[in-house]
């Protein structure tokens, strides 16, 4: 990490030079066979607490034993983390109109991500979480690194990682709206913009929606039975949609966190936690016979594992009274108990079973990722304090598995203390997937893997680091010139912007052929949004990279140059830029605000 940061720091300071550009030409030279040696390390973060729930510091490498599928492993890397404050890097002054996605925080023991889940949470519980969040943030310890995300129809970042309490409070408690409209539910403008983004960016035709309260023809044989079956199928379909969107959000979050060093504690506030979003070979698939989420679950697990993410589920309903569950079974059926009371009892039993199922899912998610579940508590702020404290004091153990066969099977991890009986929290396994093969396989079904990461409120991703120069083109094209971008219906006046990338070559997978040419393939995307988050224009294209051997050192020093142009209308515009490596499946994104100058078109 230190070497990479040093090289990239020098790259940021270096002036642009004449480096080769990505070429849109076919690859006719097959790469020569090469011999590659890989040493795979599995990293496991372990939180150790005693029987009072207190952290246990000062343990040594010899105190731990680690097993994979029951076979002992040799710990090659050991480190105790004690909650050291993050190390900040001050970037050199950038020239005008130059921006970078280089992360300014390079070392830290942990970072905390608050995920407010409106997709799976009733409105009343959202309000309770909102008040508890405000209470906690007013007393948060200094230098605590926190980011805030929401999940509704999609993942949305409210506040990037910061130690500034005022920024966090402003993100959670927007004066212009209540909690359901700001932090816990997308606004009407955002909902409309999100739908416009889907329609505009994907250009997918949608089938006409059925009339309200109508039942499809296949259910019309027996009205009563058809209604029951229709409602049952609708419930299953809604549950599947929730699981699908939740998995996609966790993947996006994992990709964002992969570029941030240290352990990541995702504190997930939700009213319900969909079953089946974490792998457990001993449990049946809750959606067998319907939608199979096995591939998405595997993809999510791999992403969270690589990013060192521990999930801390927190039930949004707070403290639940037991009074609703105290109807005596022996009284049911007696004449002195009304039918309404019997219905109340049955509803209470159903509620209790639903809560028990949700709590079971919470505990499973926490156990499998190395976190802790919190439910039936009226002290959410106290739970947050414990998570932040425990999540910043832990032990990191790394080992090279004795089983080197990348067969894609689930490998179980077990960690023990040799002479103590404390409680250990750690992730319980991983899929033995080759990262590139697994990612490529899962993305064969994706229309565009970069597209979901280019939303207006998505965070900046730093798996691929780059800097950009963004400025109006000179001269401007004439009014009748072909448009730069896919939106041909955009009304003028327009300004054409030139976006020049300098991409860190070391972050790209560039295979070397027999003639010493470095080859790769990337996708570059630009998306312009208006002040309401509605997409205005899009530029997207894939380019082949071919770097001659005698120019590679220049590219390493100055970056890989890519030039794109996009037409933007007058007004406040936010430009999202992104790069996706089709071979390594890594991503870099960066968003910048643009102030539209008055520029005359060429005569």
N, C-alpha and C positions, 0 to 999 in steps of 0.2 A: 504493500500500500504506500509506504513512504517513497519508494523509488518511482512509482507511477505518479504520485503527486508532484515530485520534484521535476520530472520530465514535463508534465503538463503545465506546471507553473512557468517553466522556461518557454514552453510553446505559446502561452498567453502573452508573454512579454515580447515574443519575436515579431518582427514586421513581416507582412506578406511578401512572398517571393514568387518567382515563376515556376510553380509546381504543376505537374500534369493534372488534367481535369478528368472526371469520370466520362467515359466514352459510351455512347449508345451504339455499339458495334457488336456483331456476333462473335462469340469466342470460338475460334477455329483451332486453337492449339490445346490439345489435351494435356493436363498436368502430368508430370512424370511421377511414378510411384515414389512415395517417401515413407520412411520408417519413423513412427512416432511413439514415444514412451510417455505414458501417463501415470502419475502417482495420485490416486484419489484419496482425499482426506474427508472424513465425516466429522463435522463439528457438532458437539452437543453442549448446550448451556444448561447448567444445573443450579437450581435454587435450593438451598438447604435450610430448613427450619427445625427447631426443637419442638417438644411437646407443648410448649406455650405459644407456638407460632412465631417465635423470635428467630431472627437470622443467626446462622452459625458461621462466624468468620474464622480465618486462620487455618483452614484445612490444607493439607499437602497433597501432592500427586499420589503418594503412597496410600492415602486414605481411601482412594476410589478404586472400584473395580467396574469394568465395563464389558458387556457381552453383546454379541450380535447373533441372533438366532440360537442363543444358548451357548455359543462358543466364546471363550475369553479373547479379548482384544488388548493390544498393547497401546497404552496412551503415549502418544509421541509429542503432543503439545498440551501444556497445562498453564492456566492463568486464572488468578483470582481478581475479580473486578469489585472495586470498592466505591463505586459511584463518583469517579473522578469527573470534574467539570469538563465540558468539551473544549477542544483546542480550535481556535478560530484562525483562519488564514486571511490576511488582508490582501486582496487582489491589487495588482498594479492599476494605476489610473487608465481607464479605457479611452481611446479616441472617441470623438463625437460619432453617435449612431452605431457604435460597436457594442455588442452584448455577448454574454457567454452563459452556458449552463453549468459552469464549473462550480462545484459545491464549496462554500466557504468554511464549512465545518468538516474537519478531516478525521479527528479522533474523538471518541466519546464511548463511555461504557454502555449507554442505552439512550433510547429516545421513546417517547410515549405518544401513541396515536389514539385519539378519542374518535370512535366511530359511532355516530348517532344514527340509528337505524329506524327510519320512518317507514320503510317497506314492510317490516314485520312487527310494527308497534302501534297500538291504538292511540288515538289523539290524547286521551286523558293521561296515559302513561308518559307520553312525550312531554307534556307540561310538567309532570313531576320530575322527570330527568332534567329538564331545563332549569328548574329552580335549584336542584341539587348541584348541577354543574356550576351555576353562578356562585353558590356557597363555597364550593371547593376552590374555584379559581381565585377567590379573594384571599385565600389563605395558603396558596401554593408555595412550596419552598423556593427560595431563590435559585436561579440557574437550572430550573427544571425545564427540559426541552419537550415541548408539546406541540402537536399539530391537530387540527380538527377537520374531520371529514363527515359528510352525511351520505346516507344511502336512501334514495327514494326510487325513482324510475331508473336512476343510474348513480354511479359514484360521483361525488362532488367535493372539492376541497374548499372549505371555508377559510382556513388559515394554515399557511405553511408552518414548518417547524420554527419555533421561536421560544425565547425565554421571557418575552415581554408580556406581562400579565394583562396590560391594557389592551393589547391587540387581541388576545384570546377572549377577553370579556366582550370586546366590540363584535367579534365574530359570532359569539353565542347569543348576545343580547342586542340584536339590531333594533335601534330606536324606531325604525320605520315600520316594523312589523312585530307581531307576537311570535312566540317560539315556533308555532306551527308553520308560519309563513317564512321565517328566516332560517333558523338553524335546523329545524326538524322536518320541514316539508318544503318542496320547491315552490316558488312563487308562480302565479299564473303566467307571468312573462317568461319565466324560465321553462315552464312546461311547454308553452307554445314554441319557444325557441328550440327546445330539445326535439320536439316533433318535427319542426322545420329542418333541423340538422339531419335527422334520420332520413326524411324525404329527399333533401337536397344532396346529401353526401353519398347516400347509397343508391338513389334512383331506383328503388325497388317498387314494383307495382303491388298494390295491396288489394286483396279481394274485398268486395263490398261487405260492410258489416251487417249482421242480421238485425232485424227490427227489434226494438226494446221489448223484453219479456217474451220474445218468440222462442219456440222450441223447434230445432231442426227437424226436417222431414223424417229422418231415420228413427225418431222417437215417437211418432204419431200413432202407432198402432193401438195402444191402450193408454188413454190419457193419464190415469193415475200412475201406472207403472212407468210410463214414459217420463212423467214429471220427476219422479223419484230418481230414475236412472240419469236423467239430464242434470239434476242438481248434484248427484254424486259425481258424475263425470266432470262437471264444472268445478267442483271442489278440488278434485285431483289435478285438473289442468291448472288451476290457480296456484296450488301448492308447487307444481312442477315449475311454473313461471317464477315463483319466488326463489326456489332453489337455484334455477338457472341464473337469475340476475344476481343472487347473492354470491355464487361461485365466480361469476365474471367480475364482480366488484372486488372480491378478495384477490383475484389474479392481478387486477390493475393495481391494487394497493401493494401487493407483493413486489411487482415490477418496480414501482416507485421507490419502495424501501430498499431494494437491492443495491441502489447506488449510495446508500447511507451507511457508514460504518457502525458497528456495534449491534447490540441486541435491540430488537424492536418489540415493545409491549403494546399490543393492540387491545385497547379497552373498548369492548363492543357492547353498547347499550341497546337492548332489544326487548320487545315484548314477547317474542317467541323465536326459537332457534331451530331452523329447519333440520330435520333428521337427515342423515346421510351425506353431510357436506364434508366429513372427514372419513378417511378409510379405516375400516376395521374388518378384516377378513372373517372374524368370528360372528359378525352380525349380518343378517340378511339385508339385501338391498330393499329399502322401503318403497322403491318405485319399480320393482321388478314387474314385468308385464306391461309397463307404460313407457316412460322415457328412461333410457339408461344413461346415467350421469357418470359412469365409471371413468371415461376418458377425461371429463372435465374435473372430476374429483382428483384424479391422478395429476393433472396439470396444475391444479390449485395447490396440492400438497407439495409438489416439486418446487413451485414458486415460493411458497412460505418457508420451506426447508432451506433453500438457497439463500433466502433473505434474512435468516435467523429471526423469524417472527414467532412470538408466543402470544396466544390469544387468551384474554381475560374476559369471559362473558359476564355481563352484569344484567340481571333481570330488571326490566324497567318498571315493573309493578310495585317495587318496594316491599314493605312488610304486609303480608297477607294474614288477615284474621282467620282463626279457625272456627269462628262461630257459625259460619255458613255451612260447615261440614258436620255439625253436631246433632243432626236429626237422627233420632233413634230408629234403627232398622226394625226393631220389634213393634214399633207403633205403626209402621206402614201397613195399610190394609185394615186397621181398626176403624170403626165407624166414627170415632171422635176425631180422627184426623181427616181434614178436608182434602178434596182432590187437589186443590191449589197447593197445599202443603206437600203432598206427594210429588207434584210436579217440581216444586222448589227443591226438594231433596234430590230428585233425579238430575236436575240442572246443576246442583252443587256437586254431586258425584262426578258428573261430566267435567265440570270446571276443575275439580281436584285432579282427575286423571290427566287432563290436558296440561295442567301445571306440572304434575309429576313427570310427564313425558318430556316437557320442555326443559325441566331441570336436569333430567337424565342426559339430554342432548348437550346442555351446557357443560356438564361435568365431563362428557366424552370429548368435546372440543378442547376444553382446557387441558385434560390429561394428555391428549395426543400431541399437543403443541408445546407443552411445558408451562402452561399458565395455571390459573386458578379461577374457579367459578364462584360467583357471588349471587345469592338469591335469598328471598325472604328476609330482607334487611331494610331498616328504615334509615340507615346511615350510609348512603351512597358515597358521600364525601369521605367518610372513613375508609370505605373500600378502595377509593381512588388513592388515598394516602398509602395504604398497604401495597397496592399494586406498584406505585411509583418507587416506593422504598425497596420492595423485594426485587422488582425488575431491574434495579440498578446495582444490586449486590448479588453476584452469582459467580459460578466457576465455569470456565470454558475448557472442555476436554476435546481433543481431536485424536483420531486414530485412523490408520490405513487398514481397511477390512482385509481379513485373511481370505475371504471369498472374493476373488477379483472378477468373477463372472457377472457381466452386466446383463442379466437375464430379464430385467423388468419386474421381478417379483418383489413383494413387500418384505423388507428386512426388519425384524423386531429388535429394538434396542432395550437393554436393561442395565441400569446403573445401580451399584450398591456401595455402601460404606463398609470397609473391612472390619471395623471395630466399634461402630456406633449404630444407633437405632433412630436416627433422625428421619424426618420426612423429606423426600426428594421430589422435585418437580422438574421434568425434562420431557422432551419430545420422545415418543415411544417407537418411532420407526421411520422408514423412508422407502421409496421405490428405487430399486437398483436400475435406474434408467440412464442411458447415455443422454446427457442433457440436450445435445444437438438433435439426435435422432428422435427423442420423445417430443421435443418442441416442434420439429418439422412435421411429424406425424399428426400432432394435434391441430396444426395450423393449416393442414390441407383442406379442412372444411371451412376455414375462415375466409370471408370475402376479402378482407384486408386487415392484417394484424395490427397495422399502424393506426388505422382509422379510429378505434375506440379510445386511443390515448391522446387524440387531438382535440378533445372537447374544450370549450371555452374555460371551464373551471377545473380542468384537470391539472395536476401538478407538473412541474418540470422533471423529466427523467434524465438521469446522468450516467446510464450504462455506456453511452457513446458521448464523449465530450466534444464540444465544438464552440467556435465563436462565429458571429455573423455581423456583417456590415449591411445595414438596411437604410436605403436612401432613395429618393425619387430618381428615376432614370433621367439622364441628360444626353441628348435632348429627349423630350417627350414625343411619343409617336403621334402622327396626325389623327384626327377624329375618326377617319374611316379605316384605320389600321385594324387588322385582326385582333380580337380580344386575347389578353393573356389570362387564361383561367377558363374554367368550365361553365361559368354562369354567363351565357350569351345574352340573357335578357336584362342584365344589370343596366340601370339608367345612369347617365352622366350628370354632371361632369366627373370624369375619372382621372385618377393619377396612377401612372405606372411606377411601381416600385421595383428596384433591383435588390435582390437578396443574395449576397455572396457569402458562402460558407467556407470555413477553414476547419476541417474535421481531423481529430486526432487519429492518425493512421493506426496507432497501436491498439485502438479500441475496436478495429475492424478485423474480421477474419480474411486475410489475404493469402491465398495459397500460391506457392511458388512453382512455376512450371520449369521445364528442362532448360529453357533459354533465359532463366532468371527473371522472368516477368511475373510480377505480383498481380494476382487476379482476385476479384471479388464482385459482389453484386449488392446494390443498395436501393432502397426506395426513399425518395425525398418528397415531402409534402408541405404545402403552405395552405393555411385556412385563415381567412379574414372574417372577423365577427364584428357586428355593430355593438352599441352600448348595452343593448338588451340581451346580448348573447346569441343573436340570430346570425347564422352563417351568411356571408355575402358572396364569397368567391372561393374557389379551390383550385390549386395547382398540384398535380401529383404525377409522378413518373418514376420508372425504374431505370437505373443506369448500371452499365457494366464498368468495372474498374480494371484498368490495365496500366501498371506502372513499370516501366523498364528498370532493370536492375541498377543502371548508372544514375537514376534519378530518385531512388528510394530514400536515400539519406536526406535529400532535400524535402521530401514529403514528410518524413519523420520530424524534421526540424520546423517546417512551416505549416504543415497540415495539407490535407487533400482539398483542393479547391473545387467548389461546385457553384454554378451560377444559375439562379432562377429569377423569373419575373412574374409579377402579378398585378392586375388592375384593381384599384380600390376606389370606391366612391368617396365623396367629400363627407366629413363628419368625424366623430370619434370612433376609431377603429382599433381593434386588438388583433394582432397577427400571431397565430400559432405556427411554429416551424417544427419539423420533425424529420428524423432520419432513422431508418430501420435496416439492419444488416440481415439480408436473406440467408446468410450462411451461419452466423453465430446466433441469430434471432435476438440480438440486443437492440436497445432503442435509446435514442436521445431526443428530447423535445425541449423547446424553449418558447415562452410567450413574451411578446413585447408590445407596449402600447404605442400607437402611432398618432402623431398630431398632423393633421392634413394641411400642408401649405397650399397656397394658391399658385399653381403652375400652369403656364399656358402651353397648349399643345403645339407641336411643330407645325409650321406653315407648309 
